[in-house]
Amino acid sequence: FRVPMKLLEVERKFNWNPASLNILMSNGGQPRFSSTPTIQSKMFRDIYYDLDNRLSSKGLWVRKRLLYTPHKHVDNTKTGMWEAKQSMPGSSFVRSTYDETQDPSRIWQMIKNYIPKCAGPNESFGLEETCRFETHRRSFLADEKFIVVLDETDFGHSAGEVELLAEDANKAHADIDVFIARYAWLFDCSKPKGKLTAYFEKYPRNNA
């Protein structure tokens, strides 16, 4: 009897140019994907929370994500669902492994690792909003295995990720590396920049 291991989200970040979208949708790159990508599209607003960088400095990212229908205004009376992702040992910015959850009770426990006396989810865990932005996400399944995510934010930044859900992070990273090398026409891995990094470069925090 084998006890199932926890599935981790393994991802590698890359740059992408929205101008390449037409090539992608027609599967016109060389080499081609094994089948023409069926691209899913969704919009969401993220609100990130922290307290004096005590979470992000430890690789824990806490946010509320609200999905909404494209071409319609966000309903500001709704706040979305809590999400948290904890960076695992051995992760780097470009090659990351995360333990992710949408369970408020588990998120509370994760936050308590760094802020022991934090409030509960109904009080936003005692955290402060650090930023909010909207994202148009396109995603597709490539070669029956890899999830490719292409994001465009409302502040003009584009970022991409290749993701796998896996028990063995090292093997998953190796598989992603081979996949990205094969389809290098889509993936620019030179100096990828995450959405939060780009946001705070454009809108610096007020530390006064």
N, C-alpha and C positions, 0 to 999 in steps of 0.2 A: 504494500500500500504506500503510495507516494503522496506526501502532503504537498498541495499546490503552493508554489512560491508566489510572492506578491508580484504583480505585473508593474513594471516601471515604464515611464515614458522616456524613451531614448530619442534624442533629437540632435540634428546638426543644422546650424544656421547658415544662411547664404544670402547674397544680394540677388535681386532680380529686377529686370527692367520691364515695366508694364508694356513697353513696345514689343516685347517678345510674345505677348499673349496670343496674337493672331497665328504665329507659327505653332504655338502650343496647341491651340484649339483645332488646327488642321492636321496635327501630328506631323508637321513638316520638318522637324529637326532631324539632324543626322548624327547618330542613328535614331531611328524612330522608336517610340515606346512600343511595347508588344501589342497594344491596342490603343485606339484613339481615346485620349482622356475624356471622361465624363466629368465635367467641372461643376461642382456644387458651389453655390454662392450664398453668403449670409452677411448680415450686418450686426454689429454689436457695439455697445458702449461699455468700456471698462473704467471702474473707479478703483484706484489703488490706495491702500491704507498702510500706515506705518506709525512708529513713534520714535522720533529722533534717530531714524535709521537703524533701530535696534533689531529689526527683523531682516531687512534687505542686506545688512552687513553680515548676516549669518546665512544668507542664501534662501531665506523664506520670503515668498511673495504672496501677499494676501490682497484679494480684489473682490469686487462685486461685478458680475457680468450680466448685462441686460441685452437679450436678443430682440431685434425689432425688424419690421418689414421694410425692405428698401423703398425709397421714394416717399416714405412717410416720416414725419417728425418723431423724435423719441418722446415717449410719454414720461415726463419728468416726475410724475407721481409714483412711478415704479422704480425700484432700485436694483432689481435683479437678484441673482443667486450668489452666495458666498462661494469662493473658490480659493484654494491655497496650493502652492507647489513648493516643496522643499528640495533644494539642490542636494544631491547625494555625494558622498566622498568620491574624489577623482574627477568630478565634473569641472569643466571649464566653460567659459562663455560660449565658445563656438560649438564644442562637443559636450552636450549636457545630458544628465540623467536626473529625472525628477520623480519624487513621490508626490502624487497629486490626489486631491480629494475635494468633494463638494459637501461633505458631511460637516455641518456646523459644530457638532460636538468634538469631532476629531480636529477640526481647525483650531478650536479653543485649546485643545491639548498641545497642539504644535506651537501655538503662540506662547503658552505657559512655559515652554522650554526656555524662552528668552525673557518673558515678562511674567513672572510667576503670579502676580496679583492682578492680572488683567481682568477686565469686565467680561460679561457674557456676550453672545451674539446680538441680543436685543439692544445692547449699548455699543454696537460696533466694536466689541472687544476692548473698548477704551482707546481705540486707535484714532489717528487723524487722517483725513484725506490728503494725499500727496499729489495726485494728478487725476485727470479724467480725459479720455479721448475716445473717438469713434473709429472703428475699423471695418473696412470692406474686405472680407476674407473669401478667397477662392481656394478650393481644395479638390484634390482628386487622388484616386488610388492608382498607383503606377506599378506595372509588372505584378499585379495581383498581391502586392505585399506592402509597398511603401506608401505612406500618406504624405503627399506634397502639399504644403500650405503656402499660399501667396497672399500677403497682407498689404493693403494700402490704407494709411491712416488719414484722418481729416486734417492733419497738419503737414501733409505732403511727403511722408516717409514711406518707403516700400521695404519690406523685409520678408524673408522666406525661411521655411524650415522643412526638413525631411524628418519624418517621425516613424518610429516603430514602438509598439507595445511589446515588451519582452521581459523574461525573467533574467536572462544573461545579458547584462549591459555591454560587456566587452565584445561579445559576438555580434550584437546588434549594431554597435558602432562600426565594426569591421564590414558588415554587410552594407551599411549606409555608405561607407567610403567607396566601396566597389561600385555601387549604384550611381553615386554622384560623378565618379570618374568616367563612367560609361556615357552619361548624358551631360557632359561638360558644357554643351551648347546652351543649356538652360541655367546651370548653377555657377554663379560667380562667388567663389569662396575666398577671395582675396582679403577683404577687410569688412566682414559683415558687421552691421550696427543694429542693435536691438531697438525696439520701439521706445522703451523707457529711456535709454541712453539718448536717442535722437530727440525725444520730447524735452528732456532737461537741458540739452544743448540749445534748443530753441527757446525754451522758457525756463531760465535758470531759477533754482530755488532761492527764495528770500531767506537768508540765514540771519537776518538782523534780529 
